Amino acid sequence: MKRLSIILMAALLATAADAKVTLPKMFGNGMVMQRESDANLWGSAKANSIVKITTSWNNKKYSVKADAYGKWKAMVKTTEAGGPYTITFNDGEKTSLSNILLGDLWLCAGQSNMEMPMKGFKNQPVGNAVEDILHSTDSQLRLFTVKRNSQLHPVDTVSGSWYMANPASVREFSATAYHFGKELRRELNVPVGLIVASWGGSSCESWMTADMLAAFPEAKIPHKKEDIWSPNRTATVLYNGMLHPLIGMTIKGAIWYQGEDNVVRYKTYADMMSAMVNGWRNEWNQGAFPFYFCQIAPYDYSLIGWKELSPYLREQQSKAELMIPNCGMAVLMDAGLEFGIHPRKKQIAGMRLALLALDNTYKMEGLVSKSAYYKEMKIHNDTCEVFFNRADMWLSGEQGWKSDLVEIAGEDHVFHPAKAWIFHSRLYAKSDKVKKPVALRYAFHDWAQGDLFCDGLPVSSFRTDNWAPADSNKKMTKDYNN
């Protein structure tokens, strides 16, 4: 065994000795680098060689020494937005990257509703996709999709290439991410780069490390290939294969659209998501970078054999928004699809994520990006009075608002439809069948077309009680994603 290790080491050193500078695929022609920052670059070269780097935007030269395995890492100073530029690398043999833009780089991660391309899935279209694809050409918007890769151990690179936004590239690219990037381009007028790392049906656990999951013993960490029971749901495997290679890239922030797979494990989601974001930020070593996410949209989960638990997952996501610093949640109660887990209204999802970024990261004045949310309830005889946070512009709905999404219950825990009305920033409800109400719920079902708004943004489904669901869900075995 020792002799074999020596042979393998010698082969590795020999390979490195003959190699010119190479970089992970996400450092490629046409990429976007984060503007006005100390941007990280890394790769491999001849063992123990001096790698000389020249950046054309400021003609500055850098030198870094490769280690005995040929690995090197450097930090280069970027300037204001612009381009195209080049970077030249030389370890005795020159190589270069071209058509580089300096702008804002965003990571876009999650499961199928992040992965869903502009062309849609089969028999599952994206709304207005034909027109949006037709008008998508933008040389300043660059797109990179990380190829699916499930791994037992962390890897160093990804598969993928940078593309300029045009009908051919946008058609195959994440619809949510594209609409997010398009809105940023429209309002900021700087280059924008989007890196999508997503896999339909993936669990939150699959995007985390074992250390991040230490507080969640129910998440089984694989130690050998036979432990990988699912390529996209097993804990750590997508972090290893798709996210780990990206960590260290200097980014502006991240957007996230995931949660459907965790519906049946909703109880731990707020804590788990908080642990994931904190873990990513610690690994990135870039401070508390912005993190914005979509609350899962309404959908009738009984169609895939699940009992009604998704409102509890949405509730956990609402909690996560308040737990995680520099974070915001895009509520999609008005953008779901009763008979499809992949809603068509991806433009709304992308726009609301962009709204969060433009308001909270870019500090654009005049915007409101975060939905009002439940604060407390008071009981007045047979009438419930509900108060909200972030409701300065008061509640609203359709003219003469009459919602069938409000229910109240007494001490028997049985909910009945309620007559509901709004006045200023408060919601009121009562029911002839509940003389002494103790709890109220709004849109607290798998499927509901949200009809309560504040300042143009939908209010999340919510409940005033903390009662456990009547039934626990059984593990789903059907793979509902592509």
C-alpha positions in Angstrom: 0.0 0.0 0.0 2.8 2.4 0.9 4.6 1.7 -2.4 1.4 2.3 -4.3 0.9 5.7 -2.6 4.5 6.7 -3.6 3.8 5.7 -7.2 0.6 7.7 -7.3 2.2 10.7 -5.7 5.1 10.6 -8.2 2.5 10.4 -11.1 0.7 13.4 -9.7 3.8 15.5 -9.4 4.9 14.5 -12.9 1.6 15.6 -14.3 1.7 18.9 -12.4 5.3 19.5 -13.6 4.2 19.3 -17.2 1.0 21.4 -16.8 0.3 24.9 -17.8 -2.0 27.1 -15.9 -5.5 25.6 -15.7 -8.6 27.0 -13.8 -11.9 25.5 -12.6 -14.6 25.8 -15.3 -16.4 28.7 -13.5 -13.3 30.8 -14.2 -13.8 30.9 -18.0 -14.1 33.0 -21.1 -17.1 35.3 -20.9 -17.4 35.2 -17.1 -18.4 38.0 -14.7 -16.2 38.9 -11.8 -17.4 40.9 -8.8 -16.7 44.6 -9.4 -14.8 46.8 -6.9 -13.6 43.9 -4.8 -10.6 41.7 -3.9 -11.7 38.9 -6.1 -10.3 35.3 -5.6 -8.9 33.2 -8.4 -7.3 29.8 -8.1 -6.2 26.9 -10.2 -3.2 24.7 -11.0 0.1 25.1 -12.7 3.6 23.6 -12.9 4.6 22.4 -9.5 6.5 25.0 -7.4 6.3 27.5 -10.3 5.7 31.2 -10.0 2.4 32.1 -11.6 2.3 35.6 -13.0 -1.2 37.2 -13.5 -2.0 40.3 -15.4 -5.4 42.0 -15.3 -6.2 44.2 -18.3 -8.7 46.5 -16.6 -5.8 48.1 -14.6 -2.8 46.5 -16.1 -1.8 45.3 -12.7 0.6 42.3 -12.3 0.5 39.7 -9.5 2.7 36.8 -8.7 1.9 33.7 -6.7 3.8 30.5 -6.1 2.2 27.1 -6.8 2.7 24.4 -4.2 4.3 21.0 -4.7 1.0 19.8 -6.2 0.8 22.8 -8.6 -2.1 24.3 -6.7 -2.2 28.1 -6.3 -4.6 30.9 -5.2 -4.5 34.6 -5.8 -6.6 37.7 -5.0 -6.9 40.4 -7.7 -8.2 43.9 -7.3 -11.2 44.7 -9.5 -12.4 48.1 -10.5 -15.8 49.7 -11.4 -18.2 47.9 -13.7 -17.1 47.5 -17.3 -15.4 45.3 -19.9 -14.7 43.2 -21.8 -11.3 42.5 -20.3 -8.7 39.8 -20.3 -6.6 38.0 -17.6 -3.3 36.5 -18.6 -1.6 33.7 -16.6 2.0 32.7 -17.1 4.0 29.9 -15.3 6.5 29.8 -18.2 3.7 29.1 -20.6 1.0 31.6 -21.2 -2.8 31.1 -21.1 -5.5 33.7 -20.9 -9.2 34.3 -20.3 -11.1 36.8 -22.5 -14.3 38.7 -22.7 -14.5 39.2 -19.0 -16.9 41.6 -17.5 -16.7 43.3 -14.1 -20.2 43.5 -12.5 -22.2 41.8 -9.9 -22.1 38.0 -9.5 -25.0 36.1 -7.9 -25.3 32.4 -6.9 -28.7 30.9 -7.7 -29.4 27.6 -5.9 -32.2 25.2 -5.0 -34.4 22.5 -6.4 -36.7 22.2 -9.4 -38.3 25.6 -9.2 -34.9 27.2 -9.5 -33.8 24.6 -12.1 -36.9 25.0 -14.3 -35.7 26.5 -17.5 -37.3 29.3 -19.5 -38.6 26.7 -22.0 -40.3 24.9 -19.1 -40.5 21.2 -18.4 -42.5 18.9 -20.7 -46.2 19.8 -20.5 -45.2 22.4 -17.9 -44.6 25.8 -19.6 -43.3 29.0 -18.1 -45.6 32.0 -18.5 -44.9 34.4 -21.3 -41.7 32.4 -22.2 -42.0 32.8 -26.0 -41.9 36.6 -25.8 -39.3 36.8 -23.0 -37.0 34.4 -24.8 -37.4 36.4 -28.1 -36.3 39.6 -26.4 -33.6 38.1 -24.2 -30.4 39.2 -26.0 -28.2 41.1 -23.6 -24.4 41.1 -23.9 -24.0 42.3 -20.3 -26.0 39.4 -18.8 -23.9 36.3 -18.5 -25.2 32.8 -17.5 -23.5 29.7 -16.1 -25.3 26.5 -15.2 -23.5 24.0 -13.0 -24.0 20.5 -14.4 -25.6 18.0 -12.0 -23.0 16.2 -9.9 -23.6 14.1 -6.9 -20.5 13.2 -5.0 -19.5 11.3 -1.8 -16.5 13.6 -1.2 -15.9 17.3 -2.2 -14.6 17.9 -5.7 -12.6 20.9 -7.0 -14.3 21.9 -10.2 -17.7 21.9 -12.0 -18.8 21.2 -15.5 -20.3 24.2 -17.4 -19.6 27.2 -19.5 -20.4 30.9 -19.6 -22.9 32.2 -22.1 -24.1 35.6 -23.1 -27.9 36.0 -22.7 -29.6 35.4 -26.0 -32.6 33.2 -27.1 -30.5 30.1 -27.4 -28.9 30.3 -23.9 -31.8 31.8 -22.1 -34.2 29.1 -23.4 -32.1 26.5 -21.4 -31.4 28.6 -18.4 -33.2 28.9 -15.0 -36.4 31.0 -15.5 -36.4 32.3 -11.9 -32.7 33.2 -12.1 -33.1 34.8 -15.5 -35.9 37.1 -14.4 -33.9 38.0 -11.3 -30.9 38.9 -13.4 -32.9 40.8 -16.0 -34.5 43.0 -13.4 -31.1 43.8 -11.9 -29.7 44.6 -15.3 -32.6 46.9 -16.1 -32.3 48.9 -12.8 -28.5 48.9 -12.2 -27.2 49.1 -15.7 -24.1 47.1 -14.8 -23.0 43.6 -16.0 -24.6 40.8 -14.1 -23.4 37.2 -13.8 -25.7 34.3 -12.6 -24.3 30.9 -11.6 -27.1 28.4 -11.2 -26.5 25.3 -9.0 -29.7 23.4 -8.7 -31.2 19.9 -9.0 -34.9 19.1 -9.1 -36.2 17.3 -6.0 -33.1 18.0 -4.0 -33.3 18.3 -0.2 -31.9 21.1 1.9 -29.7 18.5 3.5 -28.0 17.7 0.2 -26.6 21.2 0.0 -25.0 21.1 3.4 -21.9 19.6 5.0 -21.8 17.1 7.8 -20.7 19.9 10.2 -23.7 22.1 9.2 -25.9 19.1 9.8 -24.5 18.3 13.2 -27.6 19.5 15.1 -29.8 17.3 12.9 -29.1 13.6 13.7 -32.0 12.5 11.5 -29.9 13.6 8.5 -27.9 10.5 7.7 -24.4 11.4 6.4 -23.1 9.0 3.8 -19.6 7.4 4.4 -19.5 5.1 1.4 -21.2 5.0 -2.0 -23.7 2.5 -0.8 -25.0 5.1 1.7 -26.1 7.4 -1.2 -29.8 6.3 -1.3 -30.7 9.2 -3.7 -28.3 11.2 -5.9 -30.1 14.5 -5.0 -31.7 13.9 -1.6 -28.8 12.3 0.3 -27.2 14.6 2.8 -24.0 16.5 1.6 -23.8 15.0 -1.9 -24.8 18.2 -3.8 -22.7 20.4 -1.6 -19.7 18.1 -2.4 -20.3 17.9 -6.2 -21.8 21.3 -7.1 -21.3 23.9 -4.4 -17.9 23.1 -2.9 -16.1 24.0 -6.1 -17.7 27.4 -6.2 -16.9 28.4 -2.6 -14.5 31.2 -2.4 -15.7 32.9 -5.6 -16.2 36.5 -4.8 -20.0 37.1 -5.1 -22.5 39.8 -4.5 -25.0 37.4 -2.9 -27.2 34.4 -3.3 -30.8 33.5 -4.1 -32.5 30.2 -3.1 -35.7 28.4 -4.2 -36.0 25.1 -2.3 -38.3 23.6 0.3 -40.8 21.3 -1.5 -38.7 18.2 -0.7 -38.5 19.1 2.9 -42.3 19.5 3.4 -42.5 16.1 5.1 -39.7 17.1 7.4 -41.0 20.7 8.0 -40.4 20.8 11.8 -36.6 21.4 11.5 -36.6 23.5 8.3 -36.1 27.0 9.8 -33.2 25.8 12.0 -31.8 23.8 9.2 -32.0 26.6 6.6 -30.4 29.0 9.1 -27.6 26.5 9.7 -27.1 26.1 6.0 -26.8 29.9 5.3 -24.5 30.4 8.3 -22.4 27.5 7.1 -22.2 28.8 3.5 -21.2 32.2 4.8 -18.5 30.8 7.1 -17.1 28.7 4.3 -17.1 31.6 1.8 -15.3 33.9 4.3 -17.0 36.9 2.8 -19.1 38.0 5.7 -22.9 37.9 5.9 -23.5 38.3 2.1 -27.1 38.9 1.1 -29.4 35.8 1.0 -32.8 36.0 -0.6 -35.2 33.1 -1.1 -38.6 32.2 -2.4 -41.3 30.8 -0.1 -42.7 27.7 -1.7 -45.8 28.4 -3.7 -49.2 26.9 -3.1 -49.9 23.5 -4.7 -52.2 20.5 -4.1 -49.7 18.0 -2.7 -52.4 15.3 -2.4 -51.8 14.8 -6.1 -48.5 13.2 -5.2 -49.9 11.4 -2.2 -48.8 13.8 0.6 -51.0 14.9 3.4 -51.5 18.6 4.0 -48.2 19.8 5.5 -46.9 22.5 3.1 -48.4 25.4 5.0 -46.2 24.3 8.0 -43.2 24.4 5.7 -44.1 27.9 4.6 -44.5 28.8 8.2 -40.9 27.6 8.9 -39.7 29.7 6.0 -41.3 32.7 7.5 -39.5 32.0 10.7 -36.2 31.6 8.8 -36.5 35.0 7.2 -36.5 36.6 10.7 -33.8 34.3 12.1 -31.2 34.8 9.3 -29.3 38.2 9.1 -29.3 40.1 5.8 -32.1 37.9 4.5 -35.4 38.3 2.8 -38.3 36.1 1.6 -40.3 36.5 -1.6 -43.9 35.4 -0.8 -45.6 33.7 -3.7 -49.1 33.1 -2.3 -50.6 34.6 -5.5 -48.2 32.8 -7.9 -48.9 29.1 -7.3 -50.5 26.4 -9.4 -53.1 24.1 -8.0 -52.3 21.1 -10.3 -48.6 21.6 -10.7 -45.7 21.8 -8.3 -43.8 24.0 -10.9 -45.7 27.3 -11.1 -45.7 29.1 -14.4 -45.3 32.6 -12.9 -41.5 32.6 -12.7 -41.4 36.2 -13.7 -43.1 37.1 -10.4 -40.6 34.9 -8.5 -37.6 36.5 -10.1 -39.0 40.0 -9.9 -39.7 39.7 -6.2 -36.2 38.3 -5.5 -34.8 41.2 -7.5 -37.0 43.6 -5.5 -35.5 42.3 -2.3 -32.0 42.8 -3.7 -32.6 46.3 -5.1 -34.2 47.4 -1.8 -32.0 45.8 0.8 -28.6 45.3 -1.0 -28.5 48.2 -3.5 -30.5 50.6 -1.3 -32.7 51.8 -4.1 -35.1 54.4 -2.7 -38.9 54.1 -2.9 -39.1 50.3 -2.8 -40.9 48.0 -0.4 -39.8 44.4 -0.8 -40.9 42.4 2.3 -44.4 41.2 2.9 -46.4 42.1 6.0 -46.6 39.2 8.5 -48.7 38.1 11.4 -47.9 39.7 14.8 -50.6 38.9 17.3 -54.3 38.3 17.8 -56.8 39.6 20.3 -60.3 38.1 21.0 -63.3 40.3 21.5 -66.2 38.0 22.5 -66.9 36.1 19.2 -64.6 38.2 17.0 -60.9 37.8 16.2 -58.7 40.9 15.6 -55.4 40.2 13.9 -52.4 42.6 13.9 -49.5 42.6 11.5 -45.9 43.8 11.3 -44.7 45.7 8.2 -48.2 46.9 7.5 -47.7 50.6 7.4 -49.7 50.9 4.2 -52.6 48.9 5.6 -54.1 45.7 4.3 -55.8 45.4 0.9 -57.5 43.0 -1.4 -60.0 43.1 -4.2 -62.7 45.7 -4.1 -65.2 44.7 -1.4 -62.7 42.0 -0.1 -64.5 38.8 0.8 -62.1 36.0 1.4 -62.9 32.3 1.9 -59.4 31.6 3.1 -60.0 32.7 6.8 -61.0 30.0 9.3 -61.4 30.1 13.1 -61.6 27.4 15.7 -62.6 27.1 19.3 -61.2 24.9 22.1 -62.2 21.8 20.1 -59.6 22.6 17.5 -62.1 22.3 14.7 -61.8 25.1 12.1 -64.8 26.6 10.4 -65.0 29.1 7.5 -65.2 32.6 8.9 -66.6 35.9 7.7 -63.6 38.1 7.4 -63.0 41.8 6.8 -60.1 44.3 6.9 -59.9 47.7 8.5 -56.7 49.7 8.1 -53.8 47.4 9.2 -56.0 44.8 10.9 -58.0 41.7 9.9 -61.2 40.8 11.7 -63.1 37.5 11.5 -66.0 35.7 13.2 -68.2 32.6 12.6 -71.7 31.7 13.7 -70.3 28.2 14.5 -67.6 29.4 16.9 -68.9 31.4 19.8 -65.6 31.5 21.7 -62.8 31.5 19.1 -59.2 30.7 20.2 -57.4 30.4 16.9 -57.4 31.8 13.4 -55.8 30.6 10.2 -55.4 32.3 6.8 -54.8 30.3 3.6 -53.3 27.6 5.7 -53.7 24.8 3.2 -51.5 23.2 0.5 -53.5 25.0 -2.2 -54.8 28.5 -1.8 -54.9 31.5 -4.1 -53.7 34.2 -1.8 -56.0 37.3 -1.7 -54.6 39.4 1.2 -52.0 42.0 0.3 -50.2 45.0 1.8 -48.3 47.6 -0.3 -48.7 45.4 -3.4 -47.1 42.3 -1.8 -49.0 39.1 -0.8 -49.3 38.2 2.9 -48.0 34.7 3.7 -50.3 32.0 4.9 -50.3 32.0 8.7 -51.9 30.7 11.9 -52.3 32.0 15.4 -52.1 28.5 17.0 -49.3 26.1 17.5 -51.3 22.9 17.2 -49.7 19.8 15.7 -51.1 18.5 12.4 -53.8 15.8 12.8 -51.7 13.3 10.9 -48.0 12.8 10.2 -46.9 12.3 6.7 -45.5 9.1 5.4 -42.3 9.2 3.4 -42.9 9.9 -0.3 -41.2 7.6 -2.7 -42.4 9.0 -6.0 -39.9 11.2 -7.7 -42.0 14.1 -8.8 -39.2 16.1 -10.5 -37.3 15.8 -13.7 
